[in-house]
Amino acid sequence: MSVKIRLQRHGKKGKPFYWVVAADARSKRDGKYLEKIGTYNPNTNPATIDLNLDSAVKWLHNGAQPTETAKAILSYKGALLKHHLDGGIRKGALTQEQADAKLATWLEAKSGKVDSKKEGLTKAQADAKAKAFKAEQAVNAKRLASAAQAEADAIAAATPAVEEEVAEVEVEAAAEEVTEEETPVAEVTTEETPAAEENNETTEA
């Protein structure tokens, strides 16, 4: 029976999540499998890979052939290197201790590269966030300046109307003063009335 190590798709539409499985080459992509040996999540950055190293190497020893994507995953997690080192042990070129030391050194270097990439991505995200915040502040300042200018223009446009109202009030006040000054004339006319009555009484006598 020909065995392949390949990906089996799971997850939601637009957000795939894969199982790394050892399956019969004749079975469907998402059909029955012989063993699940890991998971692969491409939705994170960097991608999240969880692999059972010993199971993957066991299937490689048994002649399982990985697909291109599965081969890249196995290489990324060190399964292909361990498979190669185990071959050297069988041939007598290496001892188990030497092989384990080489694998540990490689895994440590790989982990350092992954951590460095994560730090770079975190810094890039922080820089992008700071840049977006600064741009938002500039937009807000521009919006406030525009509002202040619009308010100043409205006040300037309203000033002539206020001046006209003040002028009208002054004219009305002046007219009222003139009317008040003319009122005593009527009072004088009223005061002359008794004299006229005295003249009438003298004539009758």
C-alpha positions in Angstrom: 0.0 0.0 0.0 1.4 3.4 -1.0 1.1 6.0 1.8 1.3 9.7 1.4 1.8 12.4 4.1 -0.6 15.2 3.1 -2.9 17.9 4.3 -6.6 17.4 5.0 -8.7 20.5 4.9 -10.8 21.6 7.9 -12.0 25.0 9.2 -14.5 27.5 7.9 -14.9 29.1 4.5 -12.2 31.6 3.9 -10.3 30.4 7.0 -8.9 27.0 6.3 -7.3 24.8 9.0 -5.4 21.7 8.0 -4.5 18.4 9.6 -1.3 16.7 8.6 -2.2 13.1 8.0 -0.7 9.9 6.8 -3.2 8.4 4.4 -3.6 5.8 1.6 -2.6 7.5 -1.7 -5.8 6.2 -3.2 -8.1 7.8 -0.7 -9.8 11.1 -1.1 -8.2 14.3 0.1 -10.6 14.7 3.0 -11.4 11.0 3.3 -10.2 8.3 5.7 -6.6 8.5 7.0 -4.3 6.2 8.8 -2.9 8.6 11.4 -3.1 12.3 12.2 0.4 13.5 12.9 -0.1 17.3 13.2 -1.9 20.5 12.4 -1.2 23.5 10.2 -2.9 26.9 10.6 -2.0 29.4 7.9 -4.3 32.1 9.3 -1.7 33.3 11.8 1.5 35.2 11.0 3.8 33.3 11.1 1.8 30.1 10.4 1.2 27.9 13.4 2.4 24.3 12.9 2.1 21.5 15.5 3.7 18.3 14.5 4.4 15.0 16.2 8.0 14.6 15.1 8.4 10.9 16.1 5.2 9.9 14.2 6.2 11.8 11.1 9.7 10.3 11.1 8.2 6.8 11.6 6.1 7.2 8.5 9.0 8.5 6.5 11.0 5.5 7.6 8.2 3.3 6.4 8.4 4.8 2.9 5.5 7.4 3.1 5.9 10.1 0.5 5.0 13.7 1.5 3.3 16.1 -0.9 5.1 19.4 -1.7 3.3 21.4 1.0 3.6 18.6 3.6 7.3 18.2 2.7 7.8 22.0 3.4 6.1 21.5 6.7 8.2 18.5 7.7 11.3 20.3 6.7 10.3 23.4 8.7 9.8 21.3 11.9 13.0 19.2 11.4 11.3 15.9 10.5 13.3 15.5 7.3 16.6 16.3 9.1 15.8 13.7 11.8 15.0 11.2 9.1 18.3 11.9 7.4 20.3 11.7 10.7 18.6 8.3 11.5 19.8 7.0 8.2 23.3 8.1 9.1 23.0 6.2 12.4 21.9 3.0 10.6 24.9 3.3 8.4 27.2 3.8 11.3 28.3 7.3 10.3 26.9 8.8 13.4 26.1 7.9 17.0 22.7 8.5 18.5 24.2 11.2 20.8 25.8 13.0 17.8 22.6 12.9 15.9 20.6 14.2 18.8 23.1 17.0 19.4 22.9 18.1 15.7 19.1 18.0 15.8 19.0 20.0 19.0 21.4 22.6 17.6 19.3 22.9 14.4 16.0 23.2 16.3 17.5 25.9 18.6 18.7 27.9 15.6 15.3 27.5 13.9 13.5 28.7 17.0 15.7 31.8 17.2 14.8 32.6 13.6 11.1 32.2 14.3 11.3 34.4 17.4 13.2 37.0 15.4 10.6 37.0 12.8 7.8 37.3 15.4 9.6 40.3 17.0 10.0 41.9 13.6 6.3 41.5 12.8 5.3 42.8 16.3 7.5 45.9 15.7 6.1 46.4 12.2 2.5 46.2 13.6 3.4 48.7 16.4 5.0 51.1 13.9 1.9 50.8 11.6 -0.4 51.5 14.5 1.6 54.5 15.6 1.6 55.9 12.1 -2.1 55.4 11.8 -2.6 57.2 15.1 -0.5 60.1 14.0 -2.4 60.4 10.7 -5.7 60.3 12.7 -4.5 63.1 14.9 -3.6 65.2 11.9 -7.0 64.6 10.4 -8.7 65.6 13.7 -6.6 68.8 14.0 -7.5 69.7 10.4 -11.2 69.1 11.1 -11.0 71.3 14.3 -9.3 74.1 12.3 -11.9 73.9 9.6 -14.7 74.1 12.2 -13.0 77.1 13.9 -12.6 78.9 10.5 -16.3 78.2 9.7 -17.4 79.6 13.0 -15.2 82.8 12.5 -16.7 83.2 9.0 -20.2 82.9 10.4 -19.4 85.6 13.1 -17.9 87.9 10.5 -21.0 87.5 8.2 -23.3 88.3 11.2 -21.5 91.4 12.3 -22.9 93.9 9.6 -26.5 92.8 10.5 -25.8 93.5 14.1 -24.4 96.9 13.2 -27.5 97.7 11.2 -29.7 96.7 14.1 -27.7 99.0 16.5 -28.1 101.9 14.0 -31.8 101.4 13.8 -32.1 101.3 17.6 -30.1 104.6 17.8 -32.4 106.3 15.2 -35.5 105.1 17.2 -34.0 106.5 20.4 -33.3 109.8 18.8 -36.9 110.0 17.5 -38.2 109.4 21.0 -36.0 112.2 22.5 -37.4 114.7 19.9 -41.0 113.7 20.8 -40.3 114.1 24.5 -38.9 117.6 23.9 -42.0 118.7 22.0 -44.4 117.7 24.8 -44.1 120.9 27.0 -45.6 123.0 24.2 -48.9 121.2 24.8 -48.6 121.9 28.5 -48.2 125.7 27.9 -51.3 125.7 25.9 -53.2 124.0 28.7 -51.9 126.6 31.2 -53.4 129.5 29.1 -56.9 128.2 29.5 -57.6 129.8 32.9 -56.8 133.3 31.6 -59.2 132.8 28.8 -61.9 131.9 31.3 -61.3 135.1 33.3 -61.7 137.2 30.2 -65.0 135.5 29.5 -66.2 136.2 33.1 -65.3 140.0 32.8 -67.2 140.4 29.5 -70.3 138.9 31.1 -70.1 141.3 34.0 
